[in-house]
Amino acid sequence: MGRTLIAGGGKIPWQVRASLDSIGFDCEELPAASPLLEKFNEFLGKKFSKLPIAASKVADASIQEYFRIITDCFKVQAVSDDMKSIMSYPWSRVYSTNYDDSIEISCEQIGKPKQTLTSADKPSAILPGKLPIVHLHGFVNHFRVDTIRDECILDYNSNVANKVYEGPWATELKNDIKTADVIVFLGYSLYDPEIAKLVLQGGNSKKKIFFINYKIEDEELTYMQEMFGTALHIEKDGFARVVEALPVATDVVKRRYVCFKSATEQSVEHRNINYEDLSDLFLFGRVQDQLLQADVVEGTSKYVIRPSIVEKVVGELQSGRSLISLYSPLGQGKTVLCKILGTELAQDYDVFFAIRNQDNFIEELRSIIANNDRPIIILDDYYKFSKHHREMALLKPEDVVFIFSSRLNVHETRKDELPAQFLNHDVVDLRIGQLTHTDAISLVPLTNQAGMWREISELSDAEKAKKLISNGASGYQANFADILVGLMNSNEMIGRIRKELEVLKAISRDAYDIVLLSIYLEFTNNHIDDFIIDQTLKTRLRDIHSSEKVSNIFRVFFNLDASNDGYFAGSIFAKYAMEKICDHNDLIGVIENAANNLADSSPLFDEMRLVLVDLLRFNYLKVIASNDQNRLRRIRELYSNLSSNPNLNKDDLFWNAFGMCQRALKDFDAAVKHFRTSISYAKNRGKNYVPYHAQNQLTVCLLERGLSIPTEASIAFGNLKEVFELLSVQADDERTYGRGQAFTWHRELISFLEAYYPEFDDTEKNVTRAQALKYLAFIKRSVSGWERRPEAAMTVKKLQSFLANNPA
């Protein structure tokens, strides 16, 4: 078995059928099926051939005698050395269909912490640090005389009523079969069809399943077992010798990472999906990992659908790709897809999610690579980890595989960076989020349960599926984001969330602020957690959540349990809530408070520095400001108060945001000053960094100032000269693809020329014409496909017309 028996590996279920060589209190070996049948027949004075029938007859005749026979037979006094040797291996799970306590006694005698569970317990009851021993058919020490027929699955009635293989433990066992490193069946025949079905449903696990049998080979049994795994005729003592020969005899403690989380750490929740689960998913984008995991393990679509793109991603990995870049517009399912991929790929690979962006990120990544065989690393919103890009790019494809995701606008502006940086890797870009016909058919039943079709609710499922992939005015545009907006866009939904927020505000202002900040940060693509809340609002999420009244409302927004303090990842809902639901003045107040807290932090963690910059990024804040002058002035005051803060006053993005706010208030002189400051501080990022955004803002600001405020001809000429230089830099950046807004300002440029060119002297006119000609020549010569790009073609047309109307 060699490499498959890895100490401390994933879940390793061990299915025990009969604890042979364990000694009962009557100093006899525990009975297998035939001896137990003999004891029942002896009491009955008859010769029944089927154990369940004989057991039922005994129980019908005397429940006390039935209880005595079973408990006498399956109470263990001593266990063999073989048993103790086998239990010395660091199993992660033990499943048993027998009733005795031989496994428990073995653990006690070798000092191994253990926990006994039966089908009456829930998988969530498993305690950390203890070996779970799950008695699927009942456990002798738990039997009571008045309930034994329900607790012990043995007689005919209990076998017929048995739902163990339909409930949560069945799902747990399937999950273990999928994620285990090795599965050992000890003395198990597989004649029980339920177990055989579970093994099949566990996926392609044949290479890691082993059956320990008697030395005398049974041709029929071997045939059955080899359908599922490898049959080994070495008996229990032979298997014990194999275990004893292994180099590791105790559990290995796995390293716990701060910046990464193993995909196998996700739990499974075995329950029916309800309306709240689906409305939270559809409307808020709040993904419950344990329900998603259950869907993947069971191969169902009760909670999420398995989109067609999953097959394409898996195919690319199997073809040898070592870097897959997934991208889509806001809210089209990147985060959910990453979770689905992580859960599914973890069945065959070591998969880790990047969850934090701290200084030990690269050190932890190297540790993961050193301790796992070519792990897959999933970075949702890859560009949030930009400071680690260069070091990640140095890693070799034979050592690690990457799956990245990004929003469409970010991908389009930076898509050439991946192949340019990751020269060692074979990069493939995949657009996701668009529904196929198969996706639409699978999605309709879930959306039916959410009950949000409104005016088309009477259509058949087939017609609804067509609506989902229709790009017409009455369709859902064939993407997930449009479905979400369509479901949310109702007075009922807006009123519901507003009411929840009003009640929350009255109960606890701190709780209300947490929700508002979470909505804003989710909109800015920062997935919030308790650490961020602690740093920004100086509040402990768990303390706030402890109030029952708050908890009832928080359930709408947060998924708080023992392992997850995270906020829902609903970027579409966050945008919608910001625009149509939240009180904008309250929201600005929360942002002010959070920004001031972070700016005053010393030291300021790098992870929080990114959050602070996004809190103050005017591209996001202007959605809240919405051209309201009072809100704009309030945001400007925030920038002004923070402009001397040492955590910000040398940050180019801060000055660019400050300049954009001043421009929106038409304070052009201050805006120009701030944009130039931003460009100056951008040099701190390195000689190869070009501040395209700040240069673009300076360009339009110079043009708008000249068109809004009368300007002396000499100053206008200097501004125009600077504008042409900046436009050339922007055009150079757009040689082969669109990075920004290089050609957006042709209207303002021509208006500026028409306003000031007549006032220039002859030298200034000649210089202006020369710059315009040089700019035109560059576009025609270097910008790929400029004729087919509307803004670029319009720029060329208008400048040509201006030059023709103003000859030298």
Disulfide bonds with the S-S distance in Angstrom:
none
